[in-house]
């Protein structure tokens, strides 16, 4: 027997075919985290549920629970983010966000923060396609911060980052080590400004995260570093899709 319907607001991370004319959504919500929602009849001609086939939208969806499965009853679009789907680079970045949110959904109870990050990430990606790699770097570092994998780099000794330093630093791709001199091993080379940007991305108001401005060279170094860092911690090569 189906439960009473309930309406949930969330972001569609993926929408895949299920059986012949149905779909199943990965739907990220603030209150309940990541959910699987089954949608019947999307493949039928003139289906009123056809909109649900497009990922990355912010929606209100009404569902009911039947035998432990959530079934779509109705829904409406809050923010379509449709411009994401017009550019290959933004599609690549959007899929990257979705992969990470799905891969990490069981690692944290911070549903609200992950949901808010997704809402802003997809909105900015749809609005400013040319900045997609900056958004990738910001997203990577913030989700790592939400999950407790980042540090705020501070002055602790002569080999650490000076508060006002703008020189070149060797930053560990797997932990919190940072050195003002050359360091052998798995380290990325970042400017002092780039390291300050990492601190900002880890702790700023989520509303300001994707509004920051960076030079092209800093975007390149930050995206490369954060992709290496997140790949190490989640044991998956997230760099691969950006290396075409």
N, C-alpha and C positions, 0 to 999 in steps of 0.2 A: 504493500500500500504506500502511495506517495505521500510525502510530508506536505505541510502547508508551504506554499511558495515563499521565497525570501529573495530580496533584491540586493545584489552585491555590486559595488563599483570596483573596477579593476582594469588591468591592461592585458590585452591578448598577446601573449608571447609567441605562441605558435598555433596554427590551425591546420590539422592534417586530416586526410581522408580516413574514414572509418566505415567499413562495409561499402556498399555501392553508392549510397546517396546521403550518407551521414558524415559528420565530422566530429573530432574531439579537440577541444581547446585546452591549452595550458594557460590558465587565467590567474594572474597575480593580483591578490587583494591585500588591503591594509589590515583587515581584521583576521583573516584566516589563512594568509600566506598563499602558497601555490596550490591551485585546484585543477583537477581534470573535470571538464564539463562536456557532456555529450549533447550534440545538436542533431536532431533528426530532420531529414528531408532537404538539406541544403542543396543537393544536386538536382532537385526537381525544377522543371521550367517555371519561371516566375515565382520561385520560392521567396517568401517574405524574410526568410532567415539567411539569404545569400550573402548579406553584408558580413556575416560572421566568418566568412572564409578569408578575410583580409587581416593579417596580423598587425600588431603595434598600435591598435586603436585603444583609446580610453573609453570604456563603455559602462553603462548600467545594465546588468543582466539579471533577470529573474529566473530562478532555478527552483526545482523541487528535488527532494531526495527520495529515491526509490531503490530499496534493497541495497543501500550503501553507495549508490551511484547518483551523481548530480546530473539532472537533465534540464536543458535549456527550455524555458517557456516563452520568454519574450525579452526584448532588449532594445536599447537605443544608444546611439553614438554621442559621446560627450566631446571628444576631440579625435578626428579621424587620422591625423598625422599622415594624410594621403601622399604628401610630397615625398615622403621617404621612398615610396615605391617607384618614383620616376627617375632614380639615379642609382647606378650600380654601386657606387661608393657608399652611399647612405644605406642601401640595402645590406651591404656587407657589415657596416658598423651596427646596424639594428639587429642583425642576426647574432653578432658578437655579444651584444647586451643580453639578448634572450638566452643564449647558451650559458652565459655565466650565471644569470639569475636562476635558471633551471638547475644547473650543476651545483649551486650553493644553497638551494632552497631548504635542504635538510640540515644545514650546518649552523643555523642561527634562528633565534626566536624573534629577531628584530624585523618582523614583517613590515611594520610601519615605515621604517627607514628604507628598506629595500624597495617598497612600493613607491615611496616618494621619489627615490632616485630614478626609478623607471619612468615615472610620469614626466619628470623634468628632462631626462635624457632624450626620450622620444620626441617631446615637444620641441626642444632646441634642435635636434637633428632634422626635423621636418622644416624648421624655420630658417636654418643656416647651414645648408648642405656643405658648403665649402670648408667648413670648420670641423669636418667629421673626425679627423684624427686627433684634434684637441679634445673633442668630446670623448673619444675612446680613452685617452690618457686620464681625463678627469673621472670618468666612470670607473675605470680600473682601480684607481687609487682610493676612491671613496668606498667602493664595495669592499675592498680589502680592509679599510678602516672600520667599516660597520662590523666586519667579521673578526676584528681584533688582530689583523696581521701587519699593520703598519706601525711606524713610530713617528714621533715628532722629533726631528733632529735638533739637538741642543749642544751647547758648548760644555764639554766635560774635561777636556785636556788639550794640549797643544796640537794634537793631530785631528781634532774634531773641527766641525764647521764653525767659524767665527760668526757672531750674530750679524755683523755688517760685511762679511766677506763676499766678494763676487768673483773669486778665482775658480779654478778647476778642482773638482773633488772626485774621489773614487768612492762610489756608493755600491754596497753589496746588493746583488740581484736576488738575494735570498733572506736577508735579515736587516738589522738596524745599523750595521757597521758603516762608517763613513770616515774617510781619511783625506787630509789636505795634501798628502804626498802620494807618489805612485804606489800602487798596491797590486801584487800579483794575485791571480785567481779570478773568480767569477765576479767582476766588478764592472759597473758602467761608469763612464766619465760624464759628469754633469757640472754645469756652471753653478755658482752660488745662487744665482737668481732662480735657476731651475729647482734647486733644493728647497728654496723658500716657497716656490710654487707647490711643491709636494706637501709641505706643511700646511699651506693654505687649503689645498684640495682635501686634505684629511679632516679639517676642522671647521671650515667656513659654514655659514648658513647655506643649507641646500639650495635655497633660492638664488644664491650668488655663484654656485659652483660652475655652471656652464656659461656664465656671463663674463668671466675673466678673459683678458686678452693676452696672447703670447706671440712671440715672433715665430717665424717658420722654423728656424733652427732649434728653438726651444721645444716646439711641438714635436719635432722629429726625435729629439733626445728623450723627452718625457714619454712619448708613446712607446718607443723602443724599450726603455727601462721598465715601464709599468707592465708591458706585455711579457717581458722576461720574468718579472717578479711574480705576476699572477700565475704564469705557467708553472713556475717552480712550486708554488704553494698548493696549487690544485692538481698538479701532476698531469697536465694536459697542455698540448702545444697550441696556445691561443694565437701565436704569431703567424701560424701557417696560412690562414685565410688572407692575411695582409701582405703576403710575400709573392703575389702573382706577378 
